[in-house]
Amino acid sequence: MEIHEIISRNVKKIRVKKGISQRKLSELAKIDVRMISKLENRPEPMSTSTIQKLCIGLNVQVLELLEANKSVLKQDTLPKKMKPGLEEAIRLLRVHLTQIS
């Protein structure tokens, strides 16, 4: 499962658990409601800005959106062969998470 799929799944799970509608999340996160719907139903890569807005709207830390994928953030658990660019993306995500923690 790709990171953006995990984030999308967790956004929906957290939103539903908190009893927040897609429309309310769009208001809280300042993201168009159509984007929230698309994000939850047809996940695709998203910017760090969008991830930050989602965290604000849901009142969660970034790691909560990555919960199912914590092991990917550990270097020793990375697969030997990865898609081109994935290793760099994970490295940048580690740096970003370190900076905002």
C-alpha positions in Angstrom: 0.0 0.0 0.0 1.3 3.4 -0.9 1.7 6.2 1.7 -1.0 8.4 0.1 -3.4 5.4 0.3 -2.7 5.0 4.0 -3.2 8.7 4.6 -6.4 8.8 2.7 -7.8 5.8 4.6 -6.8 7.3 7.9 -8.4 10.6 7.1 -11.7 9.0 6.5 -11.4 6.7 9.5 -10.5 9.7 11.8 -13.1 11.9 10.3 -15.9 9.3 10.8 -14.7 8.5 14.3 -14.9 12.2 15.2 -18.3 12.6 13.6 -17.1 15.2 11.2 -18.8 15.4 7.7 -16.7 15.9 4.6 -18.2 19.4 4.3 -17.2 20.3 7.9 -13.7 18.9 7.3 -13.4 21.0 4.2 -14.3 24.1 6.2 -11.9 23.2 9.0 -9.0 22.3 6.7 -9.8 25.0 4.1 -9.8 22.4 1.4 -12.6 22.1 -1.2 -15.2 19.5 -0.3 -14.7 17.8 -3.7 -11.1 17.3 -2.9 -11.9 15.7 0.4 -14.3 13.3 -1.4 -11.7 12.5 -4.1 -9.0 12.0 -1.5 -11.1 9.5 0.5 -12.5 7.6 -2.5 -9.7 7.7 -5.1 -6.5 8.3 -3.3 -3.6 9.9 -5.2 -0.4 11.5 -4.0 -0.9 14.8 -2.2 1.3 17.8 -1.2 2.7 18.3 2.2 0.6 21.4 2.4 -2.6 19.3 1.9 -1.5 16.9 4.6 -0.8 19.7 7.0 -4.3 21.2 6.3 -5.9 17.8 6.9 -4.0 17.5 10.2 -5.3 21.0 11.2 -8.8 20.1 10.2 -8.8 16.8 12.0 -6.8 18.1 14.9 -4.3 15.3 14.7 -0.5 14.9 14.3 1.0 13.8 11.0 2.0 10.5 12.4 -1.7 9.7 13.1 -2.3 9.9 9.4 0.7 7.6 8.8 -0.2 5.2 11.6 -0.5 2.0 9.6 2.8 2.8 7.9 5.1 3.6 10.8 7.5 0.7 9.9 8.2 2.3 6.5 9.8 5.2 8.3 12.5 2.9 9.8 15.4 2.5 7.4 16.1 -1.1 8.3 12.6 -2.1 7.2 12.7 -0.7 3.7 12.4 -3.2 0.9 15.7 -3.9 -1.0 14.2 -2.8 -4.3 11.8 0.2 -4.4 10.1 2.2 -7.1 12.4 5.0 -8.4 12.0 8.0 -6.1 10.3 6.2 -3.2 13.5 6.0 -1.1 14.1 9.7 -1.6 10.4 10.5 -0.8 10.7 8.4 2.5 13.9 10.2 3.4 12.3 13.6 2.8 9.2 12.5 4.9 11.5 11.5 7.7 13.2 14.9 7.6 9.8 16.7 7.5 8.4 14.7 10.4 11.6 15.4 12.5 11.2 19.1 11.8 7.6 19.3 12.9 7.8 17.1 15.9 
